[in-house]
Structures are given as C-alpha cells and as structure tokens.
Amino acid sequence: MQYRAWTTRPVDRAAAAQLAHRLAQLAVQRQVDRALQADPGAQIAESEKAVALARQAKRLPLLAGVLAARGITDAAEADAILSGGAPLSDPF
C-alpha cells in the first residue's frame, strides 16, 4: 500500500480537531464493543462513555495533527493506517 508523501503540508487545525474527535469516538466504540462481547448482558452508562471519550480526546490531538499534516483527514483512512493492517511505504 502506498501512503501519501511523507512531506508535511500546512495543517488545517479544524480538520485535525475534527479528526481527533472522530478517532476518539472510534476508540470508545471499540472499547464498548469489546466490553459487550465479553459480557453481552452488560449495561454501559452514557457517563462511562463520556469519561472514556474525554480520556481519548486528550491523547489524540497530536496524532491527529501529524495525520492532518500528511493530508489524512478522513477518520476511516486514519483508522486503517493506525490499525497496522499493511506495512508503511519506505519514506526514502
């Protein structure tokens, strides 16, 4: 898989913030799915989801900024890259 050029470009801060929020939502949804898979009868409170989302949102702005600088602003594309499915192309 060929990734976009390794050179950076000016970052659209709004797009990076939106990407960080969407990545946080995806991470929380994965956590909820795993919890429900482990215990199908479990009840997960919205407050627990909100706490998990806030925790994830603190971690992701830097990562989202790096991805946005690489021209990746779509959450699905970022998630595919971060999941480690295919090796990265050689930056040299």
Summary of the structure (lengths in Angstrom):
residues: 92
radius of gyration: 15.3
end to end distance: 15.1
largest distance: 50.3
contacts: 215
relative contact order: 0.23
helix: 63%
strand: 0%
